[in-house]
Amino acid sequence: MESIAFFNNKGGVGKTTLLCNLAGYLSRKCGKKILVIDADPQCNTTSYVLEEDNFYSFYFDAKGFTISSLIPPLEDGEGFVTEYEPIKTEYFGFDIIPGNPTFATSEDFLANEWKDVKSSDYRGIRSTLVFSDFLSKCTAYDYVFFDMGPSLGAINRAVLLACNYFVTPMSSDVFSLLALGNIGKSISAWIDTFKKGYDGLEIEKAKKISMIEHSCEIKFIGYVEQQYITKSVEGKPRAVRAYDEILKKIPLEIGEKVVKPINGNIINEINYKIGSIPNYHSLVPMSQTAHKPIFELSSVDGVVGAHYQKVKEFELLMKKITKAMIDNMEKIK
């Protein structure tokens, strides 16, 4: 099982659309077993892939399992959850741990526990490993994807410390470019702090959590450019001039501010640009309304005329991005 976080501390970059369609492609077209964990309190992934009729089964049922179910046992000093029950999506083909707006209140708890990591406190370290422990229970899956909010807060820190890899979706604007510096600097600092705290644990206490896989060696496997407007130059799609300069700067900024601090010397051997997604305009809201992947849309969902070609193009694009992402994982291992 490989765990992959989709993360950018800049919002509005098409992260949820990319994650859900890649996960759907791996499930529907590649036959992979996929679990998606919606760790964003905004719950955009949950509302995208599940119809509202499903919500009552987990939001208003005391036994319903959502992302928020992971935290109360830790707050009560009982430890980690022992069982979980994901929801099967109808059209995307993957399982999901639904998001929950109440999960936002866990930010303060995890932030306070992080303070204790620095002093090698057992409880603080255990709480920070909440997602690491949960992933150890997900071995039946080929891939586990995390959707995350656009922040550098305590929830996202715990997710990133638990995952094997992360992908950064980017929009072609100056703010996405500026946000890159935060990512590499923050993640490398978190890894260093956690390792020092864990190394300082008393031997007996360290044994209690030694069965949890927590190498804290997350690696960056690539970025996807999103939402640029194209024009045709000599029959080939090109970004409009307003975005050209930003697009040219992205590879260098990624290399210096993300790859170097996180992946170290693994720079020149890998193409970290794993895809470019043009604006698919009405297909995205059409997909959201139907709760279907874009590549599965049909006339029933409102596809007409030129839409059919765009649906086919999108499926080919998911195929290319999936291959590039998996190839980079293999090279970095």
C-alpha positions in Angstrom: 0.0 0.0 0.0 1.2 3.5 -0.9 -0.2 6.6 0.7 -0.3 9.9 -1.3 -1.3 13.3 -0.1 -2.6 16.0 -2.5 -1.3 19.2 -0.9 -0.8 22.9 -1.6 -1.1 25.6 1.0 -2.6 27.8 -1.7 -6.3 27.1 -2.3 -8.3 27.1 -5.5 -5.9 25.0 -7.5 -8.2 22.2 -8.6 -6.9 19.8 -6.0 -10.1 18.0 -5.2 -11.1 17.5 -8.9 -7.6 16.1 -9.7 -7.6 13.8 -6.7 -11.1 12.3 -7.2 -10.6 11.8 -10.9 -7.1 10.2 -10.5 -8.5 7.9 -7.8 -11.5 7.1 -9.9 -9.3 6.3 -12.9 -7.1 4.0 -10.9 -10.2 2.2 -9.5 -12.4 2.1 -12.6 -9.8 1.8 -15.4 -6.9 0.1 -13.7 -8.7 -2.2 -11.2 -6.8 -0.9 -8.2 -8.2 -0.8 -4.7 -8.3 2.8 -3.6 -9.2 4.5 -0.3 -9.7 8.2 -0.3 -9.5 10.0 3.1 -11.2 13.4 3.2 -9.0 15.2 5.8 -10.3 18.7 4.7 -13.0 20.0 7.0 -14.5 21.8 4.0 -15.5 18.3 2.8 -15.3 19.1 -0.9 -14.3 15.5 -1.8 -17.1 14.0 0.2 -19.7 16.3 -1.5 -18.2 15.6 -4.9 -18.3 11.8 -4.8 -21.3 11.1 -2.6 -25.0 12.0 -3.0 -26.7 13.8 -0.2 -28.9 10.8 0.5 -25.8 9.0 1.8 -25.0 11.7 4.4 -27.5 10.6 6.9 -25.9 7.1 7.2 -22.7 8.6 8.7 -23.4 12.2 9.8 -26.5 11.6 11.9 -25.9 8.0 12.9 -24.0 7.6 16.2 -22.2 4.6 14.6 -21.3 6.4 11.4 -17.5 6.7 10.7 -16.0 9.9 9.4 -12.6 11.5 9.7 -13.6 13.1 13.0 -14.0 9.6 14.5 -10.2 9.3 14.7 -9.7 11.9 17.3 -12.0 11.4 20.4 -10.2 8.2 21.5 -6.9 10.1 21.6 -8.5 13.0 23.5 -9.9 10.6 26.0 -6.5 8.9 26.5 -7.7 5.6 25.1 -5.4 5.4 22.1 -6.2 4.8 18.4 -9.4 3.5 16.8 -9.4 -0.2 16.3 -12.1 -0.5 13.6 -13.4 1.7 10.7 -16.1 1.4 8.1 -15.5 3.3 4.8 -18.2 4.2 2.4 -18.2 2.8 -1.2 -18.7 5.4 -3.9 -21.2 4.5 -6.6 -19.6 6.0 -9.7 -15.9 6.6 -8.8 -15.3 3.0 -7.6 -13.2 3.8 -4.6 -13.9 3.7 -0.9 -14.0 6.9 1.2 -13.6 8.0 4.8 -15.9 11.0 4.6 -14.9 14.4 5.8 -16.6 16.2 8.6 -16.8 20.0 9.3 -16.3 19.1 13.0 -12.8 17.9 12.2 -11.7 21.5 12.2 -11.9 21.5 16.0 -9.2 18.9 16.0 -6.7 21.5 14.9 -6.2 22.8 18.4 -5.9 19.4 19.9 -3.2 18.3 17.4 -1.4 21.6 17.7 -1.2 21.3 21.5 0.0 17.7 21.2 2.7 18.8 18.8 4.2 21.1 21.5 4.8 17.9 23.5 6.6 16.2 20.6 9.5 18.6 21.0 10.0 17.5 24.6 9.8 13.8 23.7 6.4 13.4 25.4 4.8 10.0 24.7 1.2 11.2 24.4 2.2 14.1 22.0 4.1 11.7 19.7 1.3 9.1 19.8 -1.3 11.7 18.9 0.8 13.0 16.0 0.9 9.5 14.7 -2.9 9.3 14.4 -2.8 9.0 10.6 0.3 6.7 10.6 -1.6 4.3 12.8 -4.7 4.5 10.6 -2.7 3.8 7.5 -1.3 0.6 9.1 -4.9 -0.6 9.1 -5.4 0.0 5.4 -3.2 -2.7 4.0 -6.1 -4.1 1.9 -5.7 -1.1 -0.5 -3.2 -0.5 -3.3 -3.3 3.3 -2.7 -4.6 5.6 0.0 -5.2 9.2 -1.2 -5.6 12.1 1.3 -7.4 15.3 0.4 -6.3 18.2 2.6 -7.2 21.8 3.2 -4.9 24.6 2.0 -3.0 25.3 5.3 0.2 24.5 7.1 -1.7 23.6 10.3 -1.6 20.7 12.7 -4.0 18.5 10.8 -2.0 18.7 7.6 1.2 18.3 9.5 0.0 14.9 10.9 -1.2 13.8 7.4 2.1 14.7 5.7 4.2 13.0 8.4 2.2 9.8 7.8 2.3 9.6 4.0 4.8 8.1 1.7 4.4 10.7 -1.0 2.7 14.0 -1.9 1.5 15.6 -5.2 1.1 19.4 -5.5 -1.6 20.7 -7.8 -0.9 24.3 -8.9 -2.8 27.0 -10.7 -0.8 29.2 -13.0 -0.7 32.3 -10.8 1.9 34.2 -8.9 0.4 33.2 -5.5 0.9 29.5 -6.2 4.5 30.2 -7.1 5.1 32.1 -3.9 3.4 29.4 -1.8 6.0 26.8 -2.9 8.6 28.2 -0.5 6.4 27.4 2.5 5.9 23.8 1.5 9.5 22.5 1.4 10.6 24.6 4.4 7.7 23.5 6.6 7.8 19.8 5.8 11.5 19.4 6.3 11.3 21.3 9.6 8.4 19.0 10.8 10.3 15.9 9.9 13.4 17.1 11.8 11.4 18.0 14.9 9.5 14.8 15.0 12.5 12.6 14.6 14.3 14.4 17.4 11.3 14.1 19.7 10.9 10.4 18.9 14.6 9.6 19.4 14.3 11.1 22.9 11.5 8.8 24.0 12.1 6.4 26.9 12.8 2.9 25.6 9.7 1.4 27.2 7.4 4.0 25.8 9.0 3.8 22.4 8.1 0.1 22.3 4.4 0.9 22.7 4.3 2.7 19.3 7.2 0.8 17.6 4.7 -1.3 15.6 3.4 1.8 13.8 5.2 2.6 10.6 6.4 6.1 11.0 9.5 6.7 9.0 8.5 10.3 8.4 10.3 10.3 5.1 7.6 11.7 2.8 8.8 12.4 -0.8 7.6 14.8 -3.4 6.6 13.0 -6.6 5.4 15.8 -8.8 3.1 18.7 -9.6 0.2 19.3 -11.9 -0.4 22.6 -13.6 -4.1 23.5 -13.7 -6.6 25.9 -15.1 -4.8 27.7 -17.8 -6.5 29.0 -21.0 -5.1 27.6 -24.2 -4.7 28.9 -27.7 -3.5 27.0 -30.8 -0.1 27.7 -32.1 0.9 25.6 -35.2 -1.8 23.1 -34.3 -0.6 22.6 -30.7 -2.2 23.9 -27.5 -0.3 26.7 -25.8 -1.0 28.7 -22.6 -1.9 32.3 -23.2 0.8 34.9 -22.7 -0.5 36.0 -19.3 0.5 32.7 -17.9 3.7 32.0 -19.9 6.1 33.6 -17.6 4.7 31.9 -14.5 4.8 28.5 -16.2 8.4 29.0 -17.1 9.4 29.7 -13.5 7.6 26.7 -11.9 10.2 24.0 -12.6 13.0 26.0 -11.1 11.0 27.0 -8.1 9.8 23.4 -7.5 13.4 22.2 -7.7 14.8 24.8 -5.3 12.0 25.1 -2.8 10.4 21.7 -2.7 12.6 19.0 -4.2 15.9 20.0 -2.6 14.7 20.3 1.0 12.5 17.2 0.8 14.0 14.8 -1.8 17.6 15.8 -1.4 19.7 14.9 -4.5 16.8 13.3 -6.4 16.5 16.2 -8.9 17.8 15.8 -12.4 16.8 12.1 -12.8 13.1 12.9 -12.5 10.6 15.0 -14.4 8.5 16.4 -11.6 5.9 17.9 -13.9 3.5 15.0 -14.2 0.8 16.8 -16.1 -0.9 20.0 -17.3 -4.7 20.3 -17.2 -6.4 22.9 -19.3 -9.7 24.5 -18.2 -12.5 22.0 -19.0 -15.1 24.6 -18.3 -18.6 23.2 -17.9 -17.5 19.5 -17.6 -16.3 20.1 -14.0 -19.6 21.4 -12.6 -21.4 18.7 -14.7 -19.2 16.1 -13.0 -19.9 17.5 -9.6 -23.7 17.5 -10.1 -23.6 13.9 -11.4 -21.2 12.8 -8.7 -19.3 11.0 -11.5 -15.7 11.2 -12.8 -15.3 13.5 -15.8 -14.2 10.6 -18.0 -17.5 8.8 -17.2 -19.8 11.6 -18.2 -22.4 10.8 -20.8 -25.5 12.3 -22.5 -27.5 11.4 -19.3 -25.4 14.0 -17.5 -25.7 16.7 -20.1 -22.8 15.9 -22.4 -23.6 17.1 -25.9 -21.6 17.9 -29.1 -18.0 18.8 -28.6 -18.2 17.7 -24.9 -17.8 14.1 -26.0 -14.3 14.8 -27.4 -13.4 16.6 -24.2 -14.5 13.7 -22.1 -12.3 11.4 -24.2 -9.4 13.8 -23.9 -9.7 14.0 -20.1 -9.6 10.2 -19.8 -6.3 10.1 -21.8 -5.0 12.9 -19.6 -5.8 10.9 -16.5 -4.0 7.9 -18.0 -0.8 10.0 -18.7 -0.8 11.7 -15.2 -1.4 8.3 -13.5 1.5 6.7 -15.3 3.9 9.7 -14.6 2.9 9.7 -10.9 3.5 5.9 -10.5 6.8 6.1 -12.6 8.1 8.8 -10.3 7.2 6.8 -7.2 9.2 3.9 -8.5 12.2 6.1 -9.3 12.2 7.7 -5.8 11.8 4.4 -3.8 
